Amino acid sequence: MAKNNLYKGSLNTIILKLLQETDSMYGYEITQKVKALTQGELSITEGALYPALHKLEADGFLEVEVVKVDNRLRKYYKLTERGTKETADKLSELERYIETMKVLVNPKFSLE
């Protein structure tokens, strides 16, 4: 998708959801998983991903494990207990937003 602007506000939710589905992931793995799931429509840059990961970690939603792989240190991110709750909250919020947008884009749908 040429306009990734729509996804920017959902980046944390995307990260949390991916980590909910796996035990842990490292940054590049997250970018590749998003690209694969969206068939290349969404590309998350390192410049967007890593600040989001660091903020989620600082907020207590992620924990980091550093592992040496091929003489390099790799950070694996994993949800904390708070992160699991935050994921559920964010997904619920996103679902409500999507339903509201459906009503606005196609008034034939109703929230009632």
C-alpha positions in Angstrom: 0.0 0.0 0.0 1.5 3.3 -1.0 0.0 5.1 1.9 1.3 3.5 5.1 -0.1 6.5 7.0 -3.2 4.6 7.9 -1.1 1.9 9.7 1.1 4.3 11.7 -1.4 4.6 14.5 -1.7 0.9 14.6 1.9 -0.1 14.8 1.9 -0.9 18.5 -1.2 -3.0 18.1 0.4 -4.8 15.1 3.6 -5.6 17.2 1.6 -6.7 20.2 -0.6 -9.0 18.1 2.4 -10.6 16.4 4.1 -11.2 19.7 0.8 -12.6 21.2 0.9 -15.3 18.4 4.5 -16.3 19.0 6.7 -16.9 22.0 9.2 -14.1 20.9 10.5 -12.4 17.9 13.4 -10.1 16.9 13.0 -6.8 15.1 13.8 -7.9 11.5 11.6 -11.0 12.0 8.7 -8.7 12.8 9.2 -6.6 9.7 9.4 -9.7 7.5 6.3 -11.3 9.1 4.3 -8.1 8.5 5.5 -7.9 4.9 4.6 -11.6 4.4 1.2 -11.4 6.0 0.2 -8.4 4.0 1.7 -9.7 0.8 4.0 -6.7 0.6 1.3 -4.1 1.1 2.7 -3.0 4.4 6.4 -2.4 5.0 7.5 -1.4 8.5 10.8 0.5 8.5 13.4 0.1 11.2 13.0 3.8 11.9 9.4 3.2 12.9 9.8 -0.3 14.4 12.6 0.1 16.9 11.3 3.3 18.6 7.9 1.5 19.0 9.6 -1.6 20.5 11.7 0.5 22.9 8.6 2.4 24.0 6.6 -0.8 24.5 9.5 -2.1 26.6 9.8 1.1 28.6 6.0 0.9 29.3 6.4 -2.6 30.7 4.6 -4.4 27.9 7.6 -6.2 26.5 10.6 -7.9 27.9 13.9 -8.4 26.0 16.2 -11.4 25.9 19.6 -10.9 24.3 20.9 -14.0 22.5 24.2 -14.4 20.7 23.5 -15.7 17.1 26.4 -16.1 14.7 28.7 -13.9 16.8 26.0 -11.1 16.8 23.7 -10.1 19.7 20.1 -10.3 18.8 17.3 -8.9 20.9 14.2 -11.1 21.2 11.0 -9.3 22.3 8.3 -11.1 24.3 5.1 -9.9 25.9 5.0 -9.4 29.7 1.8 -10.1 31.7 0.9 -6.4 31.3 1.7 -6.7 27.6 -0.8 -9.5 27.2 -3.5 -7.4 28.8 -2.6 -4.4 26.7 -2.8 -6.5 23.6 -6.4 -7.5 24.4 -7.3 -3.9 25.1 -5.7 -2.6 21.9 -7.3 -5.3 19.7 -10.7 -4.6 21.2 -10.2 -0.8 20.6 -9.1 -1.5 17.0 -12.1 -3.7 16.3 -14.4 -1.0 17.5 -12.6 1.5 15.3 -12.9 -0.7 12.2 -16.6 -1.2 12.8 -17.1 2.6 13.2 -15.1 3.2 10.0 -17.3 0.7 8.1 -20.4 2.6 9.1 -18.8 5.9 7.9 -17.5 4.5 4.6 -20.6 2.4 3.8 -23.6 3.9 5.6 -25.6 0.7 4.7 -23.9 -0.9 7.7 -25.2 0.0 11.1 -23.7 -0.1 14.6 -27.1 -1.1 16.0 
